[in-house]
């Protein structure tokens, strides 16, 4: 999937309600887990995390 030019993945784990996510911005890779029963909510949480990382990077360069 793609959000603001950043490729990311969200995948179910063997444990019900736990999702694994990963994305890469430049040479930095972020990964983690989120807990929700709804797949679209897991995706939205990753998108929000990407937004936070992009905002933080923009503030460092400004």
matplotlib code that plots the C-alpha trace (Angstrom):
import matplotlib.pyplot as plt

x = [0.0, 1.0, 0.4, 1.9, 4.5, 5.5, 5.1, 3.8, 2.5, 0.0, -0.4, -2.4, -0.4, -1.2, -2.8, -6.3, -6.7, -2.9, -1.5, 2.1, 3.1, 6.2, 7.2, 10.4, 11.1, 14.5, 17.0, 15.0, 12.6, 9.9, 8.0, 5.6, 2.3, -1.1, -4.1, -7.5, -10.2, -10.8, -8.3, -9.1, -8.4, -5.0, -4.3, -5.4, -3.1, -0.1, -1.1, -1.2, 2.2, 3.6, 2.1, 3.8, 7.2, 7.0, 6.0, 9.0, 11.4, 10.1, 10.6, 14.2, 15.1, 13.3]
y = [0.0, 3.6, 6.7, 10.1, 8.3, 5.9, 2.2, 0.3, -3.2, -4.4, -8.1, -10.3, -12.3, -15.8, -14.1, -12.8, -9.0, -8.3, -6.7, -6.3, -3.2, -1.9, 1.2, 2.8, 6.5, 7.0, 4.6, 4.4, 1.4, 1.5, -1.6, -2.6, -4.1, -2.8, -4.4, -4.1, -6.5, -4.2, -4.3, -0.8, 0.6, -1.1, 0.5, 3.9, 3.7, 3.0, 6.0, 8.3, 7.0, 7.8, 11.3, 11.8, 10.6, 12.8, 15.8, 15.2, 14.9, 18.2, 20.0, 18.7, 20.0, 23.4]
z = [0.0, -0.4, 1.7, 0.8, -1.3, 1.4, 0.8, 3.8, 4.7, 7.2, 7.8, 10.2, 12.7, 14.1, 17.1, 16.4, 16.5, 16.2, 13.0, 12.0, 10.1, 8.4, 6.3, 5.1, 4.8, 3.1, 4.7, 7.9, 8.5, 11.1, 12.2, 14.9, 15.9, 16.6, 18.2, 16.6, 15.1, 12.2, 9.3, 8.1, 11.5, 11.5, 8.1, 9.4, 12.4, 10.2, 8.0, 11.0, 12.1, 8.7, 8.9, 12.3, 11.0, 7.9, 10.1, 12.4, 9.5, 8.0, 11.3, 11.6, 8.1, 8.7]

ax = plt.figure().add_subplot(projection="3d")
ax.plot(x, y, z, "-o")
ax.set_aspect("equal")
plt.show()
